[in-house]
Amino acid sequence: LENSAAGVEVGSPVVAADDDEGDALSYSFSPEAADFFVLDDQTGQITTKAGIDFEVTALFNLTIVAADPWEARVRYAVTIDVRDANEPPVLRGFEVQLAESAPPNAVVGTLRADDEDADPRHMVANYSLASASEGFAVLGDGSVVVAQDAAFDYESQRWFAFSARVMDRAGLSDDTT
């Protein structure tokens, strides 16, 4: 349900019965629920209004009111348990500070990523190079290091570019250069 489009049905409709034959019932719920859900006032069907973020609110407790034309009312407690969806991690910008004489395996920078997932099964698993790089390697923890065969000469090349990747445990990834 997390990140669902608007209009997705949430469970079965809330159904009430009236002993007075022919009375039409109407349904309503508390105003705070209206930020996230729509309640069909004729059928009792709850649908999503906007994307719901599991990491912000994982559980909604709603009160649904069914009323007949004579204002007789009954209240129903409805709990909506939001299912978590895996979002991809996002690499933040990074910068490498490099001394011309840096030895192999010297740490010259660190990659960092944001991953909104609350579920540890979906959090960042590792960092790597997204494409071949001259002079650099990326360790699984995000450390950017000088490659074994690297030789840097400031006078002939003042900057380098490489692409890095972060991947979560479910295989979703993000690349940046």
C-alpha positions in Angstrom: 0.0 0.0 0.0 2.9 2.4 0.6 3.3 4.8 -2.4 0.0 3.6 -3.9 -1.7 5.8 -6.5 -4.8 7.7 -5.6 -8.0 5.6 -5.8 -6.7 2.2 -4.7 -9.3 0.3 -2.7 -8.3 -0.4 0.9 -9.9 -3.7 2.0 -13.6 -4.4 1.7 -16.2 -1.7 2.1 -17.5 -1.0 5.6 -21.1 -2.4 5.6 -23.8 -1.4 8.1 -27.4 -2.6 8.2 -30.6 -0.7 9.1 -33.7 -2.4 10.5 -35.9 0.2 8.7 -36.3 -1.2 5.3 -35.5 1.2 2.5 -33.4 3.6 4.6 -30.3 4.7 2.8 -27.2 4.8 4.9 -24.4 7.3 4.6 -20.8 6.8 5.8 -18.2 9.3 7.1 -15.0 9.3 9.0 -12.9 11.7 11.1 -11.3 14.7 9.3 -7.6 13.6 10.0 -8.2 10.5 7.8 -9.2 12.8 4.9 -5.5 13.7 4.3 -4.8 10.1 3.2 -8.1 8.4 2.4 -11.4 8.9 0.7 -14.5 7.3 2.0 -17.4 6.7 -0.5 -20.3 8.0 1.5 -22.8 5.7 -0.2 -20.9 2.4 -0.3 -18.5 2.6 2.6 -15.5 1.8 0.4 -12.2 3.3 1.6 -9.7 4.3 -1.2 -6.3 6.0 -1.1 -6.2 9.7 -1.6 -2.4 10.2 -2.0 0.8 8.2 -1.5 1.3 7.0 2.0 4.7 6.8 3.5 5.2 3.7 5.7 8.3 5.3 7.3 6.1 8.2 8.5 2.9 6.4 9.4 2.7 2.6 9.4 -0.7 2.3 11.0 -4.0 4.2 10.8 -6.8 3.9 13.3 -10.0 5.3 11.8 -13.5 5.7 13.1 -16.2 5.2 10.5 -19.7 6.4 11.2 -22.7 4.9 9.4 -25.9 7.0 9.7 -29.5 6.6 8.5 -31.7 9.6 7.4 -33.1 9.8 11.0 -29.6 10.4 12.4 -29.3 7.0 14.0 -25.6 6.2 14.0 -23.2 3.3 14.5 -19.4 3.6 14.8 -16.9 1.2 13.4 -13.2 1.0 14.3 -11.1 0.4 11.3 -7.4 -0.3 11.4 -5.3 0.2 8.2 -1.9 -1.5 8.4 0.4 0.0 5.7 2.6 -2.4 3.9 6.2 -1.3 3.4 7.5 -0.9 -0.2 11.2 -0.9 -1.0 12.4 2.5 -2.2 15.8 2.8 -3.9 18.7 4.3 -2.0 19.9 7.7 -3.2 23.6 8.6 -3.4 24.4 12.0 -2.1 27.0 14.1 -3.9 30.6 13.2 -3.1 34.0 14.8 -3.5 37.4 13.2 -3.5 40.4 15.0 -2.0 43.5 13.6 -3.6 47.2 14.2 -3.0 49.4 13.6 -6.0 51.5 11.3 -3.9 48.7 9.3 -2.4 49.8 5.6 -2.1 47.6 2.7 -3.2 44.6 1.9 -0.9 44.7 5.4 0.6 41.2 6.5 1.5 40.6 9.8 -0.4 36.8 10.1 0.0 33.6 8.5 1.2 30.3 7.8 -0.6 27.2 8.2 1.5 23.6 7.4 0.6 20.1 8.0 2.0 17.7 5.1 2.2 14.3 5.8 3.6 13.4 2.2 4.2 12.7 1.1 7.8 13.0 -2.5 7.0 16.7 -3.6 7.4 16.2 -6.1 4.6 16.0 -3.2 2.2 18.7 -0.9 3.5 22.0 0.0 1.8 24.1 -3.1 1.2 27.1 -1.9 -0.6 28.8 0.7 -2.8 30.8 0.1 -6.0 32.1 1.6 -9.2 29.3 1.9 -11.8 31.8 2.1 -14.6 35.5 1.5 -15.2 37.7 4.1 -13.4 41.3 5.0 -13.9 43.0 5.4 -10.5 40.2 4.7 -8.1 38.3 1.9 -6.4 35.3 1.9 -4.2 35.0 -0.4 -1.2 31.7 -2.0 -0.1 31.5 0.4 2.8 31.7 3.5 0.5 35.3 4.3 1.0 36.9 5.7 -2.2 40.5 4.5 -2.4 43.5 4.9 -4.7 43.7 1.9 -7.0 46.8 -0.4 -6.9 48.1 0.7 -10.3 47.3 4.4 -10.0 49.8 7.2 -10.8 48.6 10.8 -10.5 50.3 13.8 -12.0 48.7 17.1 -11.1 50.5 19.0 -13.9 49.1 16.7 -16.6 45.6 16.0 -15.2 43.9 18.1 -12.5 40.6 16.3 -12.2 39.1 12.9 -12.6 35.6 11.7 -13.0 34.1 8.3 -12.2 30.7 6.8 -11.6 29.7 5.3 -8.3 26.8 3.0 -7.4 24.9 2.3 -4.2 22.7 -0.8 -4.0 20.3 -1.9 -1.3 19.8 -5.5 -0.2 16.9 -6.0 -2.6 18.9 -5.0 -5.6 17.6 -1.4 -6.2 20.4 1.0 -7.0 21.4 4.6 -7.7 24.4 5.8 -9.8 26.1 9.2 -9.7 29.2 10.7 -11.4 
